[in-house]
Amino acid sequence: EVTTPTEANRMIAAPYTKVMCANNAVEQSAALVLCSLERARALGVPDDRMVFPLAGSDAHEHPAVSHRAELYAAPAVGVAGRGALAAAGKTIDDIDHVDLYSCFPIAVQVGAAELGLDLDRQLTQTGGLSFAGGPWNNYVMHSIATMVGTLRDDPGSTGLIWGNGGYLTKHAFGVYSTEPPAGDGFAHIHPQDEIDALPRRDLATEFAGTAPVEAWVVTYDSDNQPETVITALRLDDGRRAWATSTAADVVASFATDDDHIGRVVARSESGALSLT
């Protein structure tokens, strides 16, 4: 199927167009050969072709988006990312090459912010999921394979790869280099206890009343027309509530270029959104 420019620019959920979203309908493959240093040398692999995993980590956010302290942050990225770097004896300033999981622009923006990366630097080795694609979670196989080539072309350099799954939920990091790890070799950390102790919000499922909008999105139908508005509301007691509407006037009111964060709206006990 050929995607025309018009189709590629069709709105999916404002402000994201189709071309900005991950593409999993791809025909491509990647492979990695992982073995001990002794085995690699026994097989005749030249030293200048070797890339070493220095350290890794994995962790997850509070699983339910509703319970996360802030919808614009992913603190487990920072905790697990910095942990992997520290285990490798590195800081983010020591990293020469980066590949951030890029299912949607928000993932790259949040990931970079949590890791202390400037958005002006190169943050992908493959071009990202909207270009390189990746059959479901196999994208990271492609980012690792591509990073290997990048590091081979830049002897002495280091690379950081971030894998992500769910709603910015599950995270995994790998630090790689053409230089072998020091000390006891590869290190892996799992800082989940630290992340589980981070603040979380309670969800108000039966709230009825008015509250300011914390976050919002308008989704579009196949004819590129605004269809549904979904809002997260921040209540006075700090809890979060969700409110949704498909009513034409409500959807149209949000399908503008205005910033609706902080706007006061009404929610029924069933979760229906209405204007005040």
Secondary structure, 3 states (H helix, E strand, C coil): CCCCHHHHCCEEECCEEHHHCCCCCCCCCCCCCCCCHHHHHHCCCCHHHCCEEEEEEEEECCCCHHHECCCCCCHHHHHHHHHHHHHCCCCHHHCCEEEECCCCHHHHHHHHHHHCCCCCCCCCCCCCCCCCCCCHHHHHHHHHHHHHHHHHCCCCCEEEEEEEECCCCEEEEEEEECCCCCCCCCEEECCHHHHHCCCECCECCCCCEEEEEEEEEEEECCCCCEEEEEEEEECCCCCEEEEEECCHHHHHHHCCCCCCCCCEEEECCCCEEEEC
